[in-house]
Amino acid sequence: MLGGVGPTELIVILFIVLILFGAGKLPEIGGALGKGIKNFKKASKEPDVIDITPPEKEITEDTSSEKPGE
């Protein structure tokens, strides 16, 4: 199996995790672990290019300095 970890060892590990975290926390832990794996896979597929060009500024007319009526 997984590097010499058999079904008996997996059951013992799951039992210890259940004792440490409780049954109520297991869905939260599983969800967080799933999100972490998903983000890791997504990050490993993205290219390693970093865009350092500054964003273009929009040119807008500043009319706040004009006095009304002029």
C-alpha positions in Angstrom: 0.0 0.0 0.0 1.3 3.5 0.9 4.9 2.9 1.7 4.4 0.0 4.0 1.2 1.4 5.6 -1.4 -1.4 5.7 -5.1 -1.3 6.5 -4.5 -2.0 10.2 -2.2 1.1 10.5 -4.7 3.3 8.7 -7.5 2.2 11.1 -5.3 3.1 14.1 -4.4 6.5 12.6 -8.0 7.3 11.8 -9.0 6.2 15.4 -6.4 8.5 16.9 -7.5 11.4 14.7 -11.1 10.8 15.7 -10.1 10.9 19.4 -8.0 14.0 19.0 -10.4 16.1 17.0 -13.8 14.6 17.7 -16.5 13.6 15.2 -17.8 17.1 14.7 -14.5 18.5 13.5 -13.8 15.8 10.9 -16.0 17.3 8.1 -14.2 20.7 8.6 -10.8 19.1 8.5 -11.7 17.1 5.4 -13.0 20.2 3.7 -9.9 22.2 4.5 -7.7 19.3 3.4 -9.6 19.1 0.1 -9.4 22.8 -0.5 -5.7 22.7 0.2 -5.1 19.9 -2.3 -7.3 21.7 -4.9 -5.3 24.9 -4.5 -2.0 23.0 -4.7 -3.0 21.3 -7.9 -4.2 24.6 -9.4 -0.9 26.4 -8.4 1.2 23.6 -9.9 -0.6 23.8 -13.3 -0.2 27.6 -13.6 2.9 29.0 -15.3 5.7 30.4 -13.2 5.5 33.8 -15.0 5.0 36.9 -12.8 3.7 40.0 -14.5 5.4 43.0 -12.9 4.2 45.7 -15.3 2.2 48.4 -13.6 -1.4 48.7 -14.5 -2.3 51.5 -16.9 -3.9 54.5 -15.3 -7.1 55.9 -16.7 -6.9 59.5 -17.8 -9.8 61.4 -16.4 -10.6 65.1 -16.4 -10.3 66.7 -13.0 -13.0 69.3 -12.8 -12.9 69.7 -9.0 -10.5 72.6 -9.2 -12.8 74.7 -11.4 -15.1 77.2 -9.7 -18.8 76.8 -10.5 -20.0 79.3 -13.0 -16.7 79.7 -14.8 
